[in-house]
Amino acid sequence: MRSVFCVIVLVALALGDATPSRAAGEAEPPGEVWVVTSSAECDGAAGTLVEYERGIAAQLDSAMAQLGRPTRRFATRSALLDALHHDAPRGWLFLFISGHGLGDSLGSRTCIGQSDKPGEWLDIDHDLLPALPVSLSGAIIVLDSCSSAHVDPRTARIPTAIVSASPYVVDTGALFGATVIAALAAATDDNCNGVFDDDDLFAGLSHRLQSSLSLTAFEAWPKLRRNAPSPLPLPVRARPTNRCAALWQTVDAIPATELPGELVQQRAVQAALTRGQLTLPRLDHDFFVIAEDTGEADAAVVRKAARAAGLIELHGLHASRAAALARTTSFADIYRLAPAFGWLETWRLSDGLLIAAVRLTKPSCGMPSRTVPSDLELVDAPSARYSQADRYLRDARDSPPGHAKACFEPEGQCFDTPAVRKRKEDCEP
């Protein structure tokens, strides 16, 4: 059997105008950080993880000191569940659990306990997620564990995001836990929405893993699953970048009267997160712009298909402004629809990814969807925003809690949904 680490880290946190506050003296985001580092052995997972957990604990202590955030530690399953049941934590919960893990089609489990005593299995879907109290505004859970990706966040009663190491047994060389902690300590506002959230944590994790080692060699296939309408903030102040500042400056110059009122309103809700508010922005649809210099006939064809797909048009928005707006909006996407020479290209402006290239005679095949898996291979070797990683960006509307497939859709929804998939044979060029 290979040397493996099966670790889970759970961290609980509480957080809590359309432009994020960028005042130098703003208060720390409200919240808590809870940590479980388990070196115990459980039935089905042999061997203790004493040295590994000591290293994780030391790295977490260093990161939290750097960020100026205290942590609350738990050594047993019962202590963790009792705190969730009786202490009524509020705001955003960031929970980091590190220990052995097992998983299959029925879910993922983690071993919690100390090395001098037998550990106990904690079932994520059936024990942990239902125990998250409604006093919380949301929870971010990091599972640094083998087979930790067989989870379904929809079993939680509150907005919940789960970052998992892999559906598989993970080699020790993957350094998943250490990389998560490095991304946490950096607290970079990658998506430029003014807060440090689960999307930023996952981006920092993915970028670091992919630049340092082969994920496939170590079976480290990180996943982010979320049951919320937008990323969940961590109780850590974001570190803005010059790139974000330039984008905000561009967006600030867009008159609010040129944008749909609902978009302006929800961007204000998004910005309020930077001031400690606890309401997540929410929109049930995305937006589009038609490429400049598009002929009237082609524009009419594309516009009709986009509206039929539930997209709302942003009229008269210059390409640079549309891109800046997309890259600072975390609760909805903006797509650039570019028809030319009998083809339609669909570009996601938040990251510049080409989503689809289809014949203009079948424009509906190029329309993005929040709930339908994009299983059409219409673009030659497309690169996902986070290669080798799955993200659940939005709520799966009309999709009740249930079995979560361990699929490998780079940018899609892997839960069973009643929505009808676009048939590949209907959309082939």
N, C-alpha and C positions, 0 to 999 in steps of 0.2 A: 504494500500500500504506500502511495506517495506520502511524503511529509506534507501536511495540510494545516492551514489555520481555518478554524470554524468560529468566527468571531462576530458578535453583534454589538453594536453600540447604539443606545437609545438616548436621545437628548430631548428634554422637554423645555419649552420656552414660551414666554408670554410677551407679546408686543403691544404693544399697547399697553382749491386752487389747482390747478392742473400741473404746476411745476414743482418738483421736489424741493423741500427746504434744504438749503446748502449752507446754513449758518454754522460758523465754526464752533459755537458754544452750545449746540442743541443737546438735549438730554439723551442719555443712553436709552436704547429701546427697552421697554419693560419686558421682563420675562425671566425664566429660570432655565438652567442647564442641568439635566439629570444624566448620570453616567452609571453604567453597569459594566465592569470589567471582570469577566468570569474565567477563572483558571480551573474550574471543576471538570470532572468527568461524569458523563451521564450514560445510561444504557444505550448502546448503539453508536457511541462516539468515544473511542478509546484514547487515552492519553491526556495528561494535564497540559495546560498552556501557561505555566507560571512565568517563564521568562518573557514570553510574548506579551502577556497582560501587564507585566511590570513596565515594559517598554511603552505600551499604549497609554498606561496611566501617567507615566512621566511626560510623554508628549502632550497629553491633554492638559496636565497641570501647567506646562510651559505656555501652551496656546491660550489658555484661559487667563493666565497672568498677563500675557501680552495684550489680550483684549479687555482686561479689567472686569471679567465676569466670574462670579463665584459658581461653584458646581456643587451639586448634591449627589452623593454616591450611595449605591445600593449593592448589597452583597448577596441577597436572596430574592427568590421569586416572590415570596409572601410579603417582604418589605416593600417591594416595588408596587405590587397590586394594592396593598393596604394604603400606601401614600396616594395612589390615584383615587381610591374609593373614599378616603376620609379627610385628606388634606385640602381638597377643592382648589387645586392650582388654577390660576387665571392667566389670561393672555395666550401667548404662543408657547408651546412646550417643545423643547428640543431634547430628544432622548437618544443616547448613544449606548448601545449594548455590544459588548465584545465577548465572544465565547464560541464553543462548538455549536454547529448547526446541522440539522437534517431537514430535508424537504422532499416532497413528491407532489403528485397531482392534487392531494388533499390539503396542501399548505406547507408552511415552513415553521420549524420549531427551533428554539435556541436553548442552550444549556446554561443555567444560572446557578452559581454557588461558588464556594471557596475550595481550594485544592485539597484541604485536609478533610473534606466531607463530601459525600455523594451529592452531585448536583441534581437539579430538577428541570424538566423540560417546560418551557414557556411557549405555548402555541400562539403565534402572532395573530392569526385570524380569529381564533375562538377565545383566547384569554386576554391578550393585550388590547387589541383594537376596541372590543366592546367595553373595556374598562376605562377608556379615555372619557373623562367626565365632561358634561356639557358646560361646566364652568369655564372650560378652556375655549378660546377663540379658534384654536387650531393646534396641530402637533406635527412636528417633523421628526421622523424616526429613521435613524441610520442603522442598518443591519450589516455589520462587518462579520459575515458568517458564511460558511459553506451552505449551498442550496437555499439561500435566503430570498430568492426572487419569486417563490411560489406564494404570493400574498395578494390579497384583494382589499384595497383601502376602503372600498364601499361598505365594508362591515362596520366601520367606525361611524359614530353619530355626529362627529364634528369634522370640519375640513382637516384632512390628513395627507401628508406626503411621506412616502417611504423610499429611501435610497438603499438599494440592496447590492451586495457584492456580486452575486452570480446565481444562476439556476443550478450551477454545478459545484462539485468539490473543487476548492480553490487552492492552488499551490501557494506555499509560504512566500515564494519570491514575488508574488503580485503586490505585496505591501499595500493592500487596499486601505486598511485602517489608518496607517501612517499618512497616506495620500489624502484621505478625507480630512484628517486633522490639519495638514498643511493648507488645504483649500479653505478650511474654517478660519485658520489664523490669518490668512491673507485677506479674507472678507471683501473681495473685489466685487464691485457692482457691475457684473458682466453684462446684464441686460438693461442697464441704464434706467431703471425705474426708481432709483433713489434709495432703495433698501437692499439689504443683503438677504436673499431668500433662497429657497430650495433649488431654484433654477440656477442661481449663481454658484451655489455649493456644488451642484452636479457638473456645471461647466468647468469649474476649477479642478474638480476631481478628474474629469475626462481628459482635459488638456494635459494634466500632469502625467496621468497614466500612459497616454498615447505617445508622449514625447520621451518617455524613459524606458519603456519595455514593451514586449509583445504581449498584448492581452490574451490572445488566443493560445499562446504557449502555456500560460498559467491558468487558463479557464476563468479569467476575470472578465466578466461581461456585465458591467454595472447597469442597473436599471433605476429609473425614477418612475414611480406610480403615484398618482395624485387623484383624489376624489373632489378636488376643489376647482372653482372656476378660474383661478389665477394662482401664481406662485405664492407660497406661504413664507412670510418673513421669519427670520431667526432673531433672537434677542441680542443681536450684535450689530453695532453701527457699521454701515457700509463705507468702504473706502472708494470714493469716486475717482474717475480717471479723466484725463484731458479729453479723451474721445467722447465720454458722456457729456462733459461740459460743452463741447462744441455742438453736439446733437441737441442739447437742451436750448442752447442759444438759437439754433435754427427753428426749433419748435416754438419758442417764445414769440417769434416774429410772425407766426401764422395767426391771423385774426380768428377769434373764436366763432365769429359769424360765418366763416367759410367751412366750418365743420359741423357734422350732425350733432344736435344737442346732446344726445345720449352718449356720444363719444367724449364730448367735453365734460359731461357730468361724471362719467366713470373714471376719466383721467384725474379729476379732482379727488375722487375717492382713493385712487391709487396714490396720489401725492400725499394725502392725509396720513398714510401709513408711516411716512417719514417723521411725522409729528406725534406718533404714538397711538393713533387711532387703530381700531381693531376690526374694521369692516373691510372685507375684500371687494375689490371691483368685480363686476360681473356683467357680461353681455353674452347673449345667446347666439350671436352671429359675428361674422368677420366682414372685411371691407375690401374694395378693389378700386384700382385706378386703371384706366386704359392708356396704353402707351401713347405718347405724343406723336403727332404726325400720322396717326391711324386714319385711314379713309373712312368716310361716313358709313358706307355699306358694311365694311368689316366691323366697325365699332358697334353698329346696330345688332349684328349677329352675336357678338361677344357679350354685349350688354344684356341682351335677352336671356342668354344662357346663365350669366352670372346672377341675375335677379331671380331666375328660377331655382338656383342653388341656394338662395337665401343670403347672398352677399349684398352689401349696401355700397353704392358708389360714392366715392369722394370726388366731387366735381372740381375741375380746374386747379388741381393741386400739382405743382411742379414736382418733377421726379425727385429732386434733392430734398424737398420738404416732406414728400410722402415717405421717403426712406427714413428720414430723421424721426418722423412721427411713429413709424412702425418699430424702429429700434429703441424707442422709449415707452412703448405700450406693451404691458405684459399680460393683459387680459383678453386681447383680440389680435388677430393677424391682419395685415394689409398685403394684398397681392397685386402685382403688376401684370396685367393681361396684355400680351403683345402679339397681335396678329400680323402676319407678313407672308407674302408669297404662298398663300394657301395653307399656312400652318398657324397654330396658336401655341405660344409659349406662356407658361404660367410661372411667375417668379414670386417667391416669398421674400418680401422686402426686409423682414427683421434680420435675416442672415444672408440674403442674396442667393438662396438656393433655388435652382430650377426644379420645380415640382413636376411639371408635365410638358410634353411637346406632342400635340395631337393635330390631326387634320382639322382645318377650319370647318369642314363639313360636319364634324362631330364635336362641337365646342363643349358640350356637357361633359365629355370625357376628360377635359382638362380642368374642370372646376374642383377646387379643394373641398374636403368634407371634414368635419370634426369627429364624426362618429363612424364613418365607413373606412375600413382599412384600405390604404392606397396600394393594393396588390397589383397594380398595372405596371409592367416594366416597359414603359414607353420611352424613357430617356436612357441612353446608353451609359451604363455604369454611373448612375447618379451617386453623389457623395452626401451622406446625411450630415446634419449639423454636428451630431456626436456619433461618429462611426462606432459600430459595435456596441451600441447602447440604445435601450428603449426608453421612450418618454411617453407619459400620458399627459397631454397638455391640457385637456379640458374635461369637464364632466361628460360621461357617456349618457346622453339624454335617453330616457326611456329604457335604460338598461339596469334591471334590478340586480342587487348583490347576488353573486353566485360564483361558479367555477371560473377561475382566472387562467386562461391559457398561457403557457410559457412560450410565447411566440417571439419572433425576432424581427418584427417590423421596425425599421429604424426610426420612423417618425409617425407611429400610428396608434390605434386603439386596439388592444388585443383581447379585451373582454368580448363575450358574446353579446351582440346587439341585434335588435330586430330590423335594423336598417338593411336594405337590400344592397349587396355589393354591386359595383359596376362590373359587368362581365368583360373579361379581357378580350374575348372574341368580338364583342360589340365595339371595342375601342381600338383595335389594332389599326395601324396606319394602312 
